[in-house]
Amino acid sequence: MSDDALTALGKRARDLDSDHASTDRRGAFVLPEGVIYLDGNSLGAMSVAARDAATDAVTRQWGQQLIRAWNDSAWWTAPERVGDRIGELVGAPSGTVVVGDSTTVSLFKALHAAARMRPDRTVVLTDPDSFPTDVHVTRGVCDQLGLSLELVPPGDAVARLEGSNDVALASYSHVDYRTGQLWDLAAITDAAHATGALACWDLCHSAGVVEVGLTAGGADFAVGCGYKYLSGGPGAPAFLFVAPQHLRDFTNPILGWNGHATPFAMTPDHVPADGITRARVGTPPVLGIAALEGALTAYDGLDVVDVRRRSLSLTGFFIECLDALGVDLPVVTPRDEARGSQVSLRHPDAYAVVQALIARGVIGDFRETDIVRLGFAPLYLSHEDALAAAVHLRDVVVGREFEQERFRQRATVT
Ligand SMILES: *Cc1c(COP(=O)(O)O)cnc(C)c1O
């Protein structure tokens, strides 16, 4: 590529950055010097507000308020309060989202409760290529309730549902964690409803970057991750959404005292709390919720529509840079708008390519079997970062830097 062409790309990157200046929250985040962080879809970057909220929760609230903090710092009601804030980002009304457990546990609660609402049905659909925990949990719920698990890719779900009368529940990811493909939440949900089935959505790779529109799409249940694009910190609690019309029939498969109508009455009977509170289980992870609540302030004053526009622009521009730079790896992420906020590429030595990129300060990740996965968390990445990452990738791949032996040693976490 000529210097002129690279200069032109640089100018285009700066122009796009100024077009999207209103969604630039780079200043709210702490990132190490010299790093282009393309793994915000696995562990979102730390924001100043998340760090400060966690520090305050430890030093002032825990340290000084002690047990009084349950009331004085509103620890007890944090799961619903933070749930409401996430609800705004995913198009859910107040009182339908709660945070507290992991995605895996939240998904178990949602699927178990949902399947029990369709006692005359025998089949649960999920995607064989889902993130494995989603398949495991769905299988476990089916085993426990005597249902059949049917592995049907999301692209075939509508056809499987049409005209059927055996499906209790369709459980799918909104964005495929590996390819980045965005599925049509409303279309699959509609097809489920048309046959009397329910739909549960995993928003791990769409919350905070895609206009999810849970209410608009008619979703019955949803779960999502707090530590990916939402940047809540390692192990941040996940969220669970139950549509308002199902709250009354939602039977939590883990009956705990936090989901009780009168937890401090300490009675041995179990009376479920009204509303989304019945989806709680035990004492919430207060420190994790505090960090997540701080992190969510990065979205203050932002409309997800604009964040989504920035995300599509970043990923689209990155693909454009790869094309212009002659990096001809197959792009498995859809080039049209049916994508989340990542770009996944195939390379036979994907693991080594990712390691070589990391050595250059471009942090992405590897996914079995041959995927280089690059996440573009829109709030703290710029088009200039996207161009710089593409140039590094060219040097690693076209310059065959990935062939060095040191990039082949596998670590535990990939
Ligand atoms: C990240 C992710 C999870 C993670 O589940 P944990 O319980 O937090 O380990 C689950 N499902 C999907 C689709 C994910 O992307």
The ligand as a Gaussian input file, in Angstrom:
#p B3LYP/6-31G(d) Opt

LIG

0 1
 C      -19.452000     -14.634000      28.405000
 C      -20.622000     -15.514000      28.214000
 C      -21.102000     -16.284000      29.259000
 C      -20.380000     -16.258000      30.588000
 O      -21.052000     -16.908000      31.589000
 P      -20.477000     -16.810000      33.083000
 O      -21.509000     -17.456000      33.899000
 O      -20.253000     -15.362000      33.378000
 O      -19.170000     -17.522000      33.113000
 C      -22.226000     -17.051000      29.039000
 N      -22.848000     -17.060000      27.829000
 C      -22.389000     -16.314000      26.804000
 C      -23.109000     -16.337000      25.492000
 C      -21.259000     -15.534000      26.961000
 O      -20.802000     -14.819000      25.940000

